[in-house]
Amino acid sequence: MGQRKAKGKIRFNEEFTVLSNDGNDGRVILQNSLTKLTVTLSEPELDIIRYYGEYPEFGKVKRHFDEFELTDQLLGTLLTKAFELTLLIDDTYIPPKKEKKRALPIAALNYILVRLTLIAGKLTGLKLNPVFAGSFLFFRLVSADLSGSWMERLGNSRVGRGIVYVFFWVSFAIMTGLVAFSDSELSYTAFINATFSWYWTALIVFVTVFVTLILHEAGHYMELKRFGGKANEIGAGFLYGFLPICFTNVTEVGLWEDKWRRIQVTVAGIWVDVWLILFFAVLVLYTPSHSWSAYIGVIMLFYMVIRLLTNMNFLIPNTDGYFIFCDLFGFENLYRRSFEGFKNLFKTVKSGSVRKLNFRMVTKASYFLVSNLMIVVYWLMISFLIFYPVWIELVSRII
């Protein structure tokens, strides 16, 4: 005999928000704000699922939606799928608790991060939300809800965007002229003769990298707003546990039919990176070579050039170059498909069925391997750059 679930323990997952509601065909697109899972279903299906979240009884649901003549089998299939997609949550399920030796330190760290997020939110005037969720591959640290903020008002205002664009392109032209007609040459003297403490260098560079990432994402956001985008989320986190990364919620861009608009939103971030390269070049050219500003400028100039070249590389997943390439040639989920190709190739070789290998499988697997190799090389270069003083000190001690 099956155990009946207690009334009120089943609820609709409020982490899902409506991303798009097409009034023509009744299609609704939902997205989980935490996991970024996107689900497409009809309006009646969504209404039924929501109603069941409030009144989890087949009889009530069938009576309320009697115009659809729902059968137990049809309703059961729909609700089972809703549970699988986490549209519905069953609070009666309690996973077994495991003892965590480090529960107290983790709780203390979360508390500190939450307090820092709240302070940062007050300083910036933005609604910062501590997330602290994800995986080792991509851990979401904090997200900013820009709804009603000065950034959203600026992005939605023609005059505001105009001021931003004028400032951007005028300063771009001025810095280009300063770099082109400078009597000095770009020199790495400040980098080679560095005598600054490595920990201060690492901290300042880490913070500066985060700032440049935020500016990059702001470029995407402003262009998104220019084309009437509704998303209002910018966030920060870590790749592979320690590599800083920022993101803008531009999921709705993938639903746009005009691929050139999608590409323009993507290219906006690249232009910001070029602007930053010019800024750090000016810093290096027009400040004393043994100053802190020149030292950090040299490091950041090198970093920005490497980041720009990497970000434009379509072989590296989730870069702007990758999305531009996919939009131009109509590829979808290219990296995921290449991963599937790699797994199929590995299984085929492992089973000894080498003759079953084909060009498409090998091409997908090769793309996957080259992509990951480039990611590793890129971050090794950045890590070496940040901790350059440490390597110099170690070498000098050995010698």
C-alpha positions as CSV (number, residue, x, y, z in Angstrom):
1,M,0.0,0.0,0.0
2,G,1.5,3.3,-1.0
3,Q,2.0,6.1,1.5
4,R,-0.1,9.1,0.8
5,K,1.8,12.4,0.9
6,A,0.6,14.9,3.5
7,K,-1.4,17.8,2.2
8,G,0.6,21.1,1.9
9,K,4.0,19.4,1.7
10,I,4.1,19.6,-2.1
11,R,4.6,23.1,-3.6
12,F,5.6,24.8,-6.8
13,N,9.2,25.7,-7.0
14,E,9.3,29.5,-6.8
15,E,12.9,29.5,-8.1
16,F,11.3,29.2,-11.5
17,T,10.4,32.5,-13.1
18,V,8.7,33.3,-16.5
19,L,11.4,34.0,-19.1
20,S,9.0,34.4,-22.0
21,N,5.3,34.1,-22.6
22,D,4.3,33.8,-26.2
23,G,0.7,34.8,-26.5
24,N,0.4,33.5,-30.0
25,D,0.8,29.8,-29.3
26,G,0.4,29.8,-25.5
27,R,4.0,28.6,-24.9
28,V,5.6,29.6,-21.6
29,I,9.4,29.4,-21.0
30,L,10.5,29.2,-17.4
31,Q,14.0,29.4,-16.0
32,N,15.3,28.3,-12.6
33,S,17.1,31.4,-11.3
34,L,19.6,29.2,-9.3
35,T,20.4,26.3,-11.7
36,K,19.6,28.1,-14.9
37,L,17.5,25.1,-16.0
38,T,15.1,26.2,-18.8
39,V,11.7,24.5,-19.2
40,T,9.1,25.0,-22.0
41,L,5.5,24.1,-21.5
42,S,2.0,25.3,-22.4
43,E,-0.1,27.7,-20.2
44,P,-2.6,25.1,-19.2
45,E,0.2,22.7,-18.2
46,L,1.7,25.4,-16.0
47,D,-1.7,26.3,-14.5
48,I,-2.3,22.6,-13.6
49,I,1.1,22.2,-12.1
50,R,0.7,25.4,-10.0
51,Y,-2.7,24.3,-8.8
52,Y,-1.5,20.9,-7.8
53,G,1.3,22.7,-5.8
54,E,-1.5,24.3,-3.7
55,Y,-4.0,21.4,-3.7
56,P,-2.1,18.1,-4.2
57,E,-5.1,15.9,-4.8
58,F,-6.0,14.4,-8.2
59,G,-9.7,14.8,-7.6
60,K,-9.5,18.5,-6.9
61,V,-7.3,19.1,-9.9
62,K,-9.5,17.2,-12.3
63,R,-12.6,19.0,-11.1
64,H,-11.0,22.4,-11.3
65,F,-9.8,21.7,-14.9
66,D,-12.8,19.6,-16.0
67,E,-12.8,21.3,-19.4
68,F,-9.6,19.3,-20.3
69,E,-11.2,16.0,-19.3
70,L,-8.0,14.9,-17.5
71,T,-7.5,11.2,-16.8
72,D,-5.4,9.9,-13.9
73,Q,-2.8,8.6,-16.3
74,L,-2.5,11.9,-18.2
75,L,-2.3,13.9,-15.0
76,G,0.1,11.5,-13.4
77,T,2.4,11.7,-16.4
78,L,2.4,15.5,-16.3
79,L,3.1,15.7,-12.6
80,T,5.8,13.1,-12.7
81,K,7.6,15.2,-15.3
82,A,7.1,18.3,-13.1
83,F,8.8,16.5,-10.2
84,E,11.6,15.4,-12.5
85,L,12.2,19.0,-13.7
86,T,11.9,20.2,-10.1
87,L,8.9,22.4,-11.0
88,L,7.2,20.7,-8.1
89,I,9.0,20.1,-4.8
90,D,8.1,17.4,-2.3
91,D,9.0,18.6,1.2
92,T,8.2,15.2,2.7
93,Y,11.4,13.8,1.4
94,I,14.2,14.3,3.9
95,P,17.6,13.2,2.6
96,P,19.8,11.3,5.1
97,K,22.0,13.7,7.0
98,K,25.7,13.2,7.0
99,E,28.0,14.4,9.7
100,K,30.2,17.2,8.5
101,K,33.4,17.8,10.5
102,R,33.8,21.2,9.0
103,A,30.1,22.3,9.4
104,L,31.0,25.1,11.8
105,P,33.8,26.7,9.7
106,I,31.6,26.5,6.6
107,A,28.7,28.2,8.5
108,A,31.1,30.9,9.8
109,L,32.4,31.5,6.2
110,N,28.9,31.7,4.8
111,Y,28.0,34.3,7.5
112,I,31.1,36.4,6.7
113,L,30.3,36.3,3.0
114,V,26.7,37.2,3.6
115,R,27.7,40.2,5.7
116,L,30.2,41.3,3.0
117,T,27.6,41.0,0.3
118,L,25.1,43.2,2.3
119,I,27.8,45.8,2.9
120,A,28.8,45.8,-0.8
121,G,25.1,46.1,-1.7
122,K,24.8,49.3,0.4
123,L,27.9,50.8,-1.0
124,T,26.9,50.2,-4.7
125,G,23.2,50.8,-4.3
126,L,22.4,47.4,-5.9
127,K,20.3,44.5,-4.6
128,L,23.1,42.0,-4.1
129,N,21.9,38.4,-3.2
130,P,24.3,35.9,-1.7
131,V,23.9,32.7,-3.6
132,F,26.8,30.4,-2.5
133,A,25.6,27.5,-4.7
134,G,26.9,25.5,-7.6
135,S,29.6,23.0,-8.2
136,F,33.4,22.9,-8.4
137,L,33.1,23.6,-12.1
138,F,31.0,26.8,-11.6
139,F,30.2,28.1,-8.2
140,R,27.9,31.1,-8.0
141,L,29.0,33.5,-5.3
142,V,26.7,36.4,-5.6
143,S,24.1,37.9,-8.0
144,A,22.8,41.4,-8.4
145,D,19.2,42.0,-9.1
146,L,19.2,45.2,-11.1
147,S,15.5,45.6,-11.2
148,G,14.7,49.2,-10.2
149,S,18.4,50.0,-9.8
150,W,20.3,53.0,-11.3
151,M,21.9,50.5,-13.8
152,E,18.5,49.4,-15.1
153,R,17.3,53.0,-15.3
154,L,20.4,53.9,-17.1
155,G,20.1,51.0,-19.5
156,N,16.4,51.6,-20.3
157,S,17.0,55.4,-20.8
158,R,17.9,56.5,-24.3
159,V,19.6,59.6,-22.9
160,G,21.4,57.5,-20.3
161,R,22.7,55.0,-22.9
162,G,23.6,57.9,-25.2
163,I,25.8,59.5,-22.5
164,V,27.5,56.1,-21.8
165,Y,28.1,55.5,-25.5
166,V,29.5,59.0,-26.1
167,F,31.8,58.8,-23.1
168,F,32.9,55.3,-24.2
169,W,33.8,56.2,-27.8
170,V,35.3,59.7,-27.1
171,S,37.5,58.2,-24.4
172,F,38.3,55.3,-26.7
173,A,39.5,57.8,-29.4
174,I,41.5,59.9,-27.0
175,M,43.3,56.8,-25.5
176,T,44.0,55.5,-29.0
177,G,45.6,58.8,-29.9
178,L,47.6,58.8,-26.6
179,V,49.0,55.3,-27.3
180,A,49.6,55.9,-31.0
181,F,51.5,59.2,-30.6
182,S,53.3,58.5,-27.4
183,D,57.1,59.2,-27.4
184,S,57.6,56.3,-24.9
185,E,57.4,52.7,-25.8
186,L,55.5,50.0,-24.0
187,S,58.1,48.6,-21.6
188,Y,58.0,45.7,-19.1
189,T,60.6,47.3,-16.9
190,A,58.2,47.7,-14.0
191,F,57.4,44.0,-14.3
192,I,61.0,42.7,-14.6
193,N,62.3,44.9,-11.8
194,A,59.4,44.3,-9.4
195,T,60.2,44.6,-5.7
196,F,56.7,44.7,-4.4
197,S,55.3,42.1,-2.0
198,W,53.7,39.2,-3.9
199,Y,50.7,39.0,-1.6
200,W,49.7,42.7,-2.1
201,T,50.3,42.2,-5.8
202,A,48.1,39.1,-5.9
203,L,45.3,40.8,-3.9
204,I,45.3,44.0,-6.0
205,V,45.4,42.1,-9.3
206,F,42.6,39.8,-8.1
207,V,40.4,42.7,-7.3
208,T,41.3,44.5,-10.5
209,V,40.5,41.5,-12.6
210,F,37.1,41.3,-10.9
211,V,36.4,45.0,-11.8
212,T,37.4,44.4,-15.4
213,L,35.1,41.4,-15.6
214,I,32.2,43.4,-14.2
215,L,32.8,46.2,-16.8
216,H,32.9,43.5,-19.5
217,E,29.5,42.2,-18.3
218,A,28.1,45.7,-18.1
219,G,28.9,46.1,-21.8
220,H,26.7,43.1,-22.5
221,Y,24.0,44.4,-20.2
222,M,23.8,47.9,-21.8
223,E,23.6,46.4,-25.3
224,L,20.9,43.9,-24.1
225,K,18.8,46.9,-22.8
226,R,19.3,48.7,-26.1
227,F,17.4,46.0,-27.9
228,G,14.6,45.8,-25.2
229,G,16.0,42.9,-23.2
230,K,14.2,42.2,-19.9
231,A,16.9,40.3,-17.9
232,N,18.2,42.2,-14.9
233,E,20.8,39.9,-13.4
234,I,24.6,40.2,-13.2
235,G,26.6,38.0,-10.9
236,A,30.1,36.8,-9.9
237,G,31.5,33.4,-9.0
238,F,34.4,31.0,-9.5
239,L,35.4,28.5,-12.1
240,Y,37.1,25.3,-10.8
241,G,37.0,26.6,-7.2
242,F,39.2,29.6,-7.4
243,L,39.2,31.3,-10.9
244,P,37.1,34.6,-10.8
245,I,34.3,34.9,-13.3
246,C,31.4,37.3,-13.8
247,F,28.2,36.6,-15.8
248,T,25.2,38.4,-17.2
249,N,21.8,36.7,-17.5
250,V,21.3,36.9,-21.3
251,T,19.4,33.6,-21.7
252,E,16.6,35.4,-23.5
253,V,19.0,36.5,-26.2
254,G,19.1,32.9,-27.4
255,L,15.3,33.2,-28.1
256,W,15.8,36.2,-30.5
257,E,15.3,35.3,-34.1
258,D,17.6,38.1,-35.3
259,K,21.1,36.5,-35.0
260,W,22.8,39.9,-35.7
261,R,21.2,41.4,-32.6
262,R,22.5,38.4,-30.6
263,I,26.0,39.0,-32.1
264,Q,25.9,42.7,-31.2
265,V,25.1,41.9,-27.6
266,T,28.1,39.5,-27.5
267,V,30.5,41.9,-29.3
268,A,29.7,44.7,-26.8
269,G,31.8,42.9,-24.2
270,I,34.8,42.6,-26.6
271,W,34.7,46.3,-27.2
272,V,34.9,46.9,-23.5
273,D,38.0,44.7,-23.3
274,V,39.7,46.7,-26.1
275,W,38.9,49.9,-24.1
276,L,40.5,48.4,-21.0
277,I,43.6,47.4,-23.0
278,L,44.0,51.0,-24.1
279,F,43.4,52.3,-20.5
280,F,46.2,50.1,-19.1
281,A,48.5,50.9,-22.0
282,V,48.0,54.6,-21.2
283,L,48.7,53.9,-17.5
284,V,52.0,52.1,-18.4
285,L,53.1,54.8,-20.9
286,Y,52.3,57.9,-18.8
287,T,53.3,56.9,-15.2
288,P,56.8,56.4,-13.7
289,S,58.2,52.9,-14.6
290,H,58.9,52.0,-11.0
291,S,55.5,53.0,-9.6
292,W,52.8,50.8,-8.3
293,S,50.5,52.0,-11.1
294,A,52.9,51.1,-13.8
295,Y,53.6,47.7,-12.2
296,I,49.9,46.8,-11.9
297,G,49.3,48.4,-15.4
298,V,51.9,46.1,-17.0
299,I,50.3,43.0,-15.3
300,M,46.8,44.0,-16.3
301,L,47.8,44.9,-19.8
302,F,49.3,41.5,-20.3
303,Y,46.3,39.9,-18.7
304,M,43.8,41.9,-20.8
305,V,45.6,41.0,-24.1
306,I,45.6,37.3,-23.2
307,R,41.9,37.5,-22.1
308,L,40.9,39.3,-25.3
309,L,42.6,36.8,-27.5
310,T,41.2,33.9,-25.4
311,N,37.7,35.4,-25.3
312,M,37.6,35.7,-29.1
313,N,38.7,32.1,-29.5
314,F,35.7,30.0,-30.7
315,L,37.4,26.8,-29.6
316,I,37.0,27.7,-25.9
317,P,33.4,27.2,-24.7
318,N,31.3,30.0,-23.3
319,T,33.6,32.7,-24.6
320,D,32.2,35.5,-26.7
321,G,34.0,34.1,-29.8
322,Y,32.3,30.8,-29.1
323,F,28.8,32.3,-29.0
324,I,29.5,34.5,-32.1
325,F,30.7,31.3,-34.0
326,C,27.6,29.4,-32.9
327,D,25.3,32.2,-33.9
328,L,27.0,32.7,-37.3
329,F,26.8,29.0,-38.3
330,G,23.7,27.9,-36.4
331,F,25.4,25.5,-33.9
332,E,23.6,24.7,-30.7
333,N,25.3,23.3,-27.5
334,L,28.5,22.8,-29.4
335,Y,30.6,22.1,-26.4
336,R,28.1,19.6,-24.8
337,R,27.9,17.8,-28.1
338,S,31.7,17.6,-28.4
339,F,31.7,16.2,-24.9
340,E,29.2,13.5,-25.9
341,G,31.4,12.8,-29.0
342,F,34.5,12.4,-26.7
343,K,32.6,9.9,-24.4
344,N,31.4,7.9,-27.5
345,L,34.9,7.8,-28.9
346,F,36.3,6.7,-25.5
347,K,33.7,4.0,-25.2
348,T,34.3,2.8,-28.8
349,V,38.1,2.6,-28.3
350,K,37.7,0.9,-24.9
351,S,35.4,-1.7,-26.4
352,G,37.9,-2.4,-29.2
353,S,35.5,-1.4,-31.9
354,V,37.9,1.0,-33.6
355,R,36.3,0.4,-37.0
356,K,33.1,2.1,-35.7
357,L,35.0,5.4,-35.4
358,N,33.8,8.1,-37.9
359,F,34.9,11.5,-38.9
360,R,32.1,13.3,-36.9
361,M,32.9,11.5,-33.7
362,V,36.7,12.2,-34.0
363,T,36.0,15.9,-34.9
364,K,33.8,16.3,-31.8
365,A,36.3,14.6,-29.5
366,S,39.1,16.7,-30.9
367,Y,37.2,19.9,-30.3
368,F,36.6,18.9,-26.7
369,L,40.2,18.0,-26.0
370,V,41.6,21.2,-27.7
371,S,39.0,23.3,-25.8
372,N,40.0,22.0,-22.4
373,L,43.7,22.2,-23.2
374,M,43.4,25.8,-24.1
375,I,41.5,26.5,-20.9
376,V,44.3,24.9,-18.8
377,V,47.0,26.8,-20.7
378,Y,45.2,30.1,-20.3
379,W,44.8,29.9,-16.6
380,L,48.3,28.6,-16.1
381,M,49.6,31.7,-17.8
382,I,47.4,34.0,-15.6
383,S,48.5,32.2,-12.4
384,F,52.1,32.5,-13.4
385,L,51.7,36.2,-14.1
386,I,49.9,36.9,-10.8
387,F,52.5,35.0,-8.7
388,Y,55.6,36.1,-10.7
389,P,57.3,37.7,-7.7
390,V,57.0,34.4,-5.8
391,W,58.7,32.5,-8.6
392,I,61.5,35.1,-8.7
393,E,62.0,34.9,-5.0
394,L,62.1,31.1,-5.0
395,V,64.6,31.1,-7.9
396,S,66.8,33.7,-6.2
397,R,67.0,31.6,-3.0
398,I,67.9,28.5,-4.9
399,I,70.6,30.3,-6.9
